[in-house]
Amino acid sequence: MRRSLVILIAMLCVFFGSTEIMAKQRAPVKFFMSLNAKEEAGGFDQPYSLFLNEHNKQLIVSDTGKNRLLFFDARQDDFKFLEEFDANGAMFHPVGVVQDHHGKLYVTERGKNGVTIYDRNTNSKDVLALEGISDNIPTNLAMDMKGNLYVLERGYKRILVFDPELQLKSQISVSGQTSTYFSDMAVDKNGRIYALETLSGKIYVFDSQGKLINKFGKIGKDFDFPTSIALDPHGNIYVVDQHKHKVLVFNSQGVFQWEFGQFGWKEGSLYFPTYIFIDSSNRIFILERYINRIQIFAPIYRKTL
């Protein structure tokens, strides 16, 4: 009887395996390349976030330590370096960055209570001031397909939504919970907002009107220390877990699907990853701020551009 039980358990392990083993087997992504700007721009210094403008196909990196933005050509998979922009030395530790269809840059900078708007077409600068709305320093930014701007306030655990004319549309938050904070956010093509809460390991999903429609995740069970969130073109949710050195993937309902990544310094491994972004071509950009590296992963089935 005991021998039969051992055989049965062995068979189950073969056919089903542990969650970790199955996740590794099923992960349909592979390392593609590392983004490099050493020769043209002296390399990265604490890259905080990035944004890919689907209109002009330019990748923009907020290179916080060197007070600048770096631009790369994303039309092909070689990501040729284009230029750097520091607003003639006026930019200070850029954090979040997005760009609208007209080319205007929206940037949050450390210590500044507002969003700086750079219009390079007219060589002008403006500020979306948050006085009267908030006395908190904004961090991450997002922009949806309609041009709505999303501003994350970590301290207040709140997301401010502005329309394309920069009029405040709504304020999204979780009522009665202020002991923790939102660390990152993502917006899907239907206007649903996904907010990540690092300390509780929870992901909140809001509809386009700001109503909470789903939440999932738990620290110590699903995550160790999640820091960033992104959505692929199919609606899957990707979460960077800095202490696991992995990316965990969930479907649109919050059900775990697979994971990828392992601790290490070599290309294809992850060393305390801090930020993730996914473009419409399903290229996955992962920032490792502490070693000044940006790696790009892609689905196994994806064709090279």
The 8 nearest C-alpha neighbors of each residue, nearest first, counted from 0:
[[1, 3, 2, 4, 5, 6, 7, 8],
 [0, 2, 4, 3, 5, 6, 7, 8],
 [1, 3, 5, 4, 0, 6, 7, 8],
 [4, 2, 6, 0, 1, 5, 7, 8],
 [3, 5, 7, 1, 6, 2, 8, 0],
 [4, 6, 2, 8, 3, 7, 9, 1],
 [7, 5, 9, 3, 4, 8, 10, 2],
 [6, 8, 4, 10, 9, 5, 3, 11],
 [9, 7, 11, 5, 10, 6, 4, 12],
 [8, 10, 6, 12, 7, 11, 5, 13],
 [11, 9, 13, 7, 12, 8, 6, 14],
 [10, 12, 8, 14, 13, 9, 15, 7],
 [13, 11, 16, 9, 15, 10, 14, 8],
 [12, 14, 10, 11, 16, 15, 9, 8],
 [13, 15, 11, 12, 16, 10, 9, 21],
 [14, 16, 12, 11, 13, 17, 21, 10],
 [17, 15, 12, 13, 21, 20, 14, 18],
 [16, 18, 20, 19, 21, 15, 12, 22],
 [19, 17, 21, 20, 22, 16, 15, 257],
 [18, 20, 22, 17, 21, 23, 16, 258],
 [21, 19, 23, 17, 22, 18, 16, 24],
 [22, 20, 24, 18, 23, 19, 16, 25],
 [21, 23, 257, 19, 25, 20, 24, 258],
 [24, 22, 20, 21, 26, 25, 19, 259],
 [25, 23, 21, 22, 26, 20, 27, 257],
 [24, 26, 22, 23, 27, 21, 257, 258],
 [25, 27, 23, 28, 257, 24, 22, 258],
 [28, 26, 299, 298, 25, 29, 300, 24],
 [29, 27, 298, 299, 297, 26, 296, 30],
 [28, 30, 296, 297, 299, 31, 298, 27],
 [29, 31, 296, 267, 32, 295, 297, 28],
 [30, 32, 296, 295, 297, 29, 33, 294],
 [33, 31, 295, 294, 30, 34, 296, 266],
 [34, 32, 294, 293, 295, 35, 31, 266],
 [35, 33, 293, 294, 32, 36, 295, 78],
 [34, 36, 37, 33, 42, 293, 38, 292],
 [35, 37, 42, 40, 39, 38, 41, 80],
 [38, 36, 42, 41, 40, 39, 35, 43],
 [37, 39, 36, 41, 40, 42, 35, 80],
 [38, 40, 36, 37, 41, 80, 42, 82],
 [41, 39, 36, 42, 37, 38, 83, 43],
 [40, 42, 37, 38, 39, 36, 43, 44],
 [43, 41, 37, 36, 40, 44, 35, 38],
 [44, 42, 291, 46, 62, 45, 36, 41],
 [43, 45, 64, 291, 46, 62, 65, 63],
 [46, 44, 288, 64, 63, 291, 47, 62],
 [47, 45, 62, 288, 63, 61, 44, 48],
 [46, 48, 94, 61, 45, 63, 288, 62],
 [49, 47, 61, 95, 60, 46, 274, 94],
 [50, 48, 60, 59, 61, 96, 51, 276],
 [49, 51, 59, 97, 58, 52, 96, 60],
 [50, 52, 58, 57, 53, 59, 56, 278],
 [51, 53, 56, 54, 57, 55, 98, 50],
 [52, 54, 56, 55, 51, 57, 279, 278],
 [55, 53, 52, 56, 100, 57, 99, 51],
 [54, 56, 57, 53, 52, 100, 74, 102],
 [57, 55, 53, 73, 52, 74, 54, 72],
 [56, 58, 72, 73, 52, 55, 71, 51],
 [57, 59, 51, 71, 70, 50, 73, 72],
 [58, 60, 70, 50, 49, 69, 51, 57],
 [61, 59, 49, 69, 68, 62, 48, 70],
 [60, 62, 68, 48, 63, 46, 93, 47],
 [63, 61, 46, 67, 68, 64, 65, 60],
 [62, 64, 92, 93, 66, 65, 45, 46],
 [63, 65, 44, 45, 66, 62, 92, 46],
 [64, 66, 63, 67, 62, 44, 92, 43],
 [67, 65, 92, 91, 63, 90, 64, 93],
 [68, 66, 85, 62, 84, 65, 61, 90],
 [67, 69, 61, 84, 60, 83, 62, 85],
 [68, 70, 83, 60, 59, 82, 84, 67],
 [69, 71, 59, 82, 81, 58, 83, 80],
 [72, 70, 80, 58, 81, 78, 79, 57],
 [71, 73, 78, 57, 79, 74, 58, 80],
 [74, 72, 56, 57, 78, 75, 58, 71],
 [75, 73, 56, 72, 76, 57, 304, 78],
 [76, 74, 304, 73, 77, 78, 72, 303],
 [75, 77, 78, 304, 73, 303, 74, 79],
 [76, 78, 75, 79, 73, 72, 74, 32],
 [79, 77, 72, 73, 71, 76, 75, 80],
 [78, 80, 72, 71, 77, 81, 73, 75],
 [79, 81, 71, 82, 70, 78, 72, 36],
 [82, 80, 71, 70, 79, 72, 83, 69],
 [83, 81, 70, 69, 80, 84, 71, 40],
 [82, 84, 69, 68, 70, 67, 85, 81],
 [83, 85, 68, 67, 86, 69, 82, 87],
 [84, 86, 67, 88, 90, 87, 66, 68],
 [87, 85, 89, 88, 90, 84, 67, 117],
 [88, 86, 85, 89, 90, 84, 67, 66],
 [87, 89, 85, 86, 90, 66, 91, 67],
 [90, 88, 86, 87, 91, 85, 66, 67],
 [89, 91, 85, 86, 66, 88, 67, 92],
 [92, 90, 66, 93, 108, 89, 109, 67],
 [91, 93, 63, 66, 108, 109, 64, 94],
 [94, 92, 108, 63, 61, 91, 107, 66],
 [95, 93, 107, 108, 47, 61, 138, 63],
 [94, 96, 139, 107, 140, 106, 138, 48],
 [95, 97, 106, 105, 140, 50, 49, 61],
 [98, 96, 105, 50, 104, 141, 140, 142],
 [99, 97, 104, 103, 102, 105, 52, 100],
 [98, 100, 101, 102, 103, 146, 97, 104],
 [101, 99, 102, 54, 98, 103, 52, 146],
 [102, 100, 99, 103, 98, 118, 120, 54],
 [101, 103, 99, 100, 98, 104, 118, 119],
 [104, 102, 118, 98, 99, 101, 117, 105],
 [103, 105, 98, 117, 116, 97, 106, 102],
 [106, 104, 116, 97, 96, 115, 98, 114],
 [105, 107, 96, 115, 95, 114, 104, 108],
 [108, 106, 114, 95, 94, 93, 138, 115],
 [109, 107, 93, 92, 94, 111, 91, 110],
 [108, 110, 111, 92, 93, 94, 107, 91],
 [109, 111, 108, 136, 112, 91, 92, 137],
 [112, 110, 109, 108, 113, 136, 107, 114],
 [113, 111, 136, 129, 135, 137, 110, 134],
 [112, 114, 128, 129, 127, 111, 115, 126],
 [113, 115, 127, 107, 106, 126, 105, 116],
 [114, 116, 126, 106, 105, 125, 107, 127],
 [117, 115, 105, 125, 104, 126, 124, 114],
 [116, 118, 124, 104, 103, 119, 123, 115],
 [119, 117, 103, 123, 120, 122, 121, 124],
 [118, 120, 122, 121, 117, 123, 103, 102],
 [121, 119, 118, 122, 102, 123, 103, 101],
 [120, 122, 123, 119, 118, 124, 117, 103],
 [123, 121, 119, 120, 118, 124, 117, 86],
 [124, 122, 118, 121, 117, 119, 125, 120],
 [123, 125, 117, 116, 118, 122, 126, 115],
 [126, 124, 116, 115, 117, 127, 123, 118],
 [127, 125, 115, 128, 116, 114, 113, 124],
 [126, 128, 114, 113, 115, 129, 125, 116],
 [129, 127, 113, 126, 130, 114, 112, 115],
 [128, 130, 132, 113, 133, 131, 112, 127],
 [131, 129, 132, 133, 128, 134, 112, 113],
 [130, 132, 133, 129, 134, 128, 135, 112],
 [133, 131, 129, 130, 134, 128, 135, 159],
 [132, 134, 135, 129, 130, 131, 112, 136],
 [135, 133, 130, 136, 112, 129, 132, 131],
 [134, 136, 133, 137, 112, 154, 152, 155],
 [135, 137, 112, 111, 110, 138, 152, 134],
 [138, 136, 152, 151, 135, 112, 150, 107],
 [137, 139, 151, 95, 107, 152, 94, 136],
 [140, 138, 95, 151, 150, 183, 137, 94],
 [139, 141, 150, 95, 149, 96, 151, 97],
 [142, 140, 149, 148, 97, 185, 143, 150],
 [143, 141, 148, 147, 146, 149, 97, 144],
 [142, 144, 146, 145, 147, 186, 141, 148],
 [143, 145, 146, 188, 142, 147, 190, 187],
 [146, 144, 143, 147, 163, 142, 162, 190],
 [145, 147, 163, 143, 144, 142, 148, 99],
 [146, 148, 162, 163, 142, 143, 161, 145],
 [147, 149, 142, 161, 160, 141, 146, 162],
 [150, 148, 160, 141, 140, 159, 142, 161],
 [151, 149, 140, 159, 158, 139, 160, 137],
 [152, 150, 158, 139, 137, 138, 153, 140],
 [153, 151, 137, 157, 154, 155, 156, 158],
 [152, 154, 156, 180, 181, 155, 151, 182],
 [153, 155, 156, 152, 180, 135, 136, 157],
 [154, 156, 157, 153, 152, 177, 180, 135],
 [157, 155, 180, 153, 181, 154, 152, 172],
 [156, 158, 172, 155, 152, 171, 151, 159],
 [157, 159, 151, 171, 150, 170, 152, 160],
 [158, 160, 170, 150, 149, 169, 171, 151],
 [159, 161, 149, 169, 168, 148, 167, 170],
 [162, 160, 167, 165, 148, 166, 168, 147],
 [161, 163, 147, 165, 164, 166, 168, 148],
 [164, 162, 146, 147, 165, 161, 148, 166],
 [163, 165, 162, 166, 161, 147, 167, 146],
 [166, 164, 161, 162, 163, 167, 148, 127],
 [165, 167, 161, 162, 164, 168, 163, 160],
 [166, 168, 161, 169, 160, 165, 162, 159],
 [169, 167, 161, 160, 166, 162, 170, 159],
 [170, 168, 160, 167, 159, 171, 161, 209],
 [169, 171, 159, 158, 160, 172, 157, 168],
 [172, 170, 158, 157, 209, 159, 169, 173],
 [171, 173, 157, 174, 156, 158, 170, 209],
 [172, 174, 176, 175, 171, 156, 157, 211],
 [175, 173, 176, 172, 177, 171, 156, 157],
 [174, 176, 177, 173, 178, 172, 156, 179],
 [177, 175, 174, 178, 173, 179, 156, 172],
 [176, 178, 179, 175, 156, 155, 180, 174],
 [179, 177, 176, 180, 156, 154, 175, 155],
 [180, 178, 177, 198, 156, 196, 181, 176],
 [181, 179, 156, 153, 196, 154, 182, 155],
 [180, 182, 196, 156, 153, 195, 183, 194],
 [181, 183, 196, 195, 197, 153, 180, 226],
 [184, 182, 195, 227, 181, 194, 228, 139],
 [183, 185, 194, 193, 195, 228, 192, 186],
 [184, 186, 193, 229, 192, 228, 194, 141],
 [185, 187, 192, 191, 190, 193, 143, 188],
 [186, 188, 190, 189, 191, 192, 185, 230],
 [187, 189, 190, 144, 186, 143, 191, 232],
 [190, 188, 187, 191, 207, 186, 206, 143],
 [189, 191, 207, 187, 188, 186, 192, 206],
 [192, 190, 206, 207, 187, 205, 186, 189],
 [191, 193, 186, 205, 204, 185, 190, 206],
 [192, 194, 204, 185, 184, 203, 186, 205],
 [195, 193, 184, 203, 202, 183, 181, 192],
 [196, 194, 202, 183, 181, 182, 184, 197],
 [197, 195, 181, 201, 200, 182, 180, 198],
 [196, 198, 200, 225, 199, 226, 182, 224],
 [197, 199, 200, 196, 179, 218, 224, 180],
 [200, 198, 218, 201, 197, 196, 217, 179],
 [201, 199, 218, 217, 197, 216, 198, 196],
 [200, 202, 216, 196, 199, 217, 215, 195],
 [201, 203, 195, 214, 215, 194, 216, 196],
 [204, 202, 214, 194, 193, 213, 201, 195],
 [203, 205, 193, 213, 192, 212, 214, 211],
 [206, 204, 211, 192, 210, 209, 212, 191],
 [205, 207, 191, 209, 208, 210, 192, 212],
 [206, 208, 190, 191, 209, 205, 192, 189],
 [209, 207, 206, 210, 205, 169, 191, 190],
 [208, 210, 205, 206, 207, 171, 211, 169],
 [211, 209, 205, 206, 208, 212, 207, 171],
 [210, 212, 205, 204, 213, 209, 206, 203],
 [213, 211, 205, 204, 210, 206, 214, 203],
 [212, 214, 204, 211, 203, 215, 205, 252],
 [215, 213, 203, 202, 204, 201, 216, 212],
 [214, 216, 202, 201, 253, 203, 213, 217],
 [217, 215, 201, 200, 221, 202, 218, 214],
 [216, 218, 200, 221, 201, 220, 199, 219],
 [217, 219, 200, 222, 199, 220, 223, 221],
 [220, 218, 223, 222, 221, 217, 200, 224],
 [219, 221, 218, 217, 222, 223, 216, 200],
 [220, 222, 217, 216, 218, 219, 223, 200],
 [223, 221, 218, 219, 220, 224, 200, 225],
 [222, 224, 219, 218, 242, 225, 243, 240],
 [223, 225, 240, 242, 241, 222, 197, 226],
 [226, 224, 240, 197, 239, 241, 222, 227],
 [225, 227, 239, 273, 197, 240, 182, 224],
 [228, 226, 274, 239, 183, 238, 275, 225],
 [227, 229, 238, 237, 184, 183, 275, 239],
 [230, 228, 237, 276, 185, 236, 275, 277],
 [231, 229, 236, 235, 234, 237, 277, 232],
 [230, 232, 233, 234, 235, 277, 281, 236],
 [233, 231, 234, 279, 281, 230, 235, 278],
 [234, 232, 231, 235, 230, 251, 250, 281],
 [233, 235, 231, 251, 232, 230, 236, 250],
 [236, 234, 250, 251, 231, 230, 233, 249],
 [235, 237, 230, 249, 248, 250, 229, 251],
 [238, 236, 248, 229, 228, 247, 230, 246],
 [239, 237, 228, 247, 246, 227, 240, 248],
 [238, 240, 246, 227, 225, 226, 241, 245],
 [241, 239, 225, 224, 243, 245, 242, 244],
 [240, 242, 271, 272, 244, 243, 224, 225],
 [243, 241, 244, 224, 240, 223, 271, 225],
 [242, 244, 245, 240, 241, 223, 224, 262],
 [245, 243, 241, 262, 269, 242, 271, 261],
 [246, 244, 260, 243, 240, 259, 261, 239],
 [245, 247, 239, 259, 238, 258, 240, 260],
 [248, 246, 258, 238, 237, 257, 245, 239],
 [247, 249, 237, 257, 236, 256, 258, 255],
 [250, 248, 255, 236, 254, 256, 253, 235],
 [249, 251, 235, 253, 254, 252, 236, 256],
 [250, 252, 235, 253, 234, 236, 249, 254],
 [253, 251, 250, 254, 249, 213, 235, 215],
 [252, 254, 249, 250, 251, 215, 255, 236],
 [255, 253, 249, 250, 252, 256, 251, 248],
 [254, 256, 249, 248, 257, 253, 250, 247],
 [255, 257, 249, 248, 254, 250, 258, 22],
 [258, 256, 22, 248, 26, 255, 247, 25],
 [259, 257, 247, 22, 246, 248, 26, 23],
 [258, 260, 246, 245, 26, 23, 247, 261],
 [261, 259, 245, 268, 269, 244, 246, 262],
 [260, 262, 268, 244, 269, 245, 263, 259],
 [263, 261, 269, 244, 270, 268, 260, 264],
 [262, 264, 268, 269, 270, 265, 261, 266],
 [263, 265, 270, 268, 266, 269, 262, 267],
 [266, 264, 268, 263, 267, 269, 270, 262],
 [267, 265, 268, 264, 33, 30, 294, 32],
 [266, 268, 30, 265, 269, 260, 294, 29],
 [269, 267, 263, 261, 266, 265, 262, 260],
 [268, 270, 262, 244, 263, 261, 260, 272],
 [269, 271, 263, 272, 262, 244, 264, 287],
 [270, 272, 241, 244, 242, 287, 269, 273],
 [273, 271, 287, 241, 270, 286, 269, 274],
 [272, 274, 287, 286, 226, 241, 288, 271],
 [275, 273, 286, 227, 285, 272, 48, 226],
 [276, 274, 285, 284, 227, 229, 228, 286],
 [275, 277, 284, 229, 283, 285, 278, 274],
 [278, 276, 283, 282, 281, 231, 284, 229],
 [277, 279, 281, 280, 282, 51, 276, 283],
 [278, 280, 281, 232, 277, 231, 282, 53],
 [281, 279, 278, 282, 232, 277, 301, 231],
 [282, 280, 278, 279, 277, 231, 283, 297],
 [281, 283, 297, 280, 277, 278, 296, 284],
 [282, 284, 277, 296, 295, 297, 276, 281],
 [285, 283, 295, 276, 275, 294, 277, 282],
 [286, 284, 275, 294, 293, 274, 295, 283],
 [287, 285, 293, 274, 273, 288, 272, 292],
 [288, 286, 272, 292, 273, 289, 290, 291],
 [287, 289, 291, 45, 46, 290, 286, 273],
 [288, 290, 287, 291, 45, 271, 292, 270],
 [289, 291, 288, 292, 287, 270, 45, 44],
 [292, 290, 288, 43, 45, 289, 44, 287],
 [291, 293, 287, 290, 286, 288, 294, 43],
 [294, 292, 286, 34, 285, 33, 287, 284],
 [295, 293, 33, 285, 284, 32, 34, 292],
 [294, 296, 284, 32, 283, 31, 33, 285],
 [297, 295, 30, 31, 283, 29, 282, 28],
 [296, 298, 282, 28, 29, 283, 31, 299],
 [299, 297, 28, 301, 300, 27, 29, 281],
 [298, 300, 28, 27, 301, 29, 297, 302],
 [299, 301, 298, 302, 27, 28, 297, 29],
 [302, 300, 298, 299, 303, 297, 281, 280],
 [303, 301, 304, 300, 299, 298, 297, 280],
 [302, 304, 301, 76, 75, 297, 300, 31],
 [303, 75, 76, 302, 74, 77, 301, 280]]
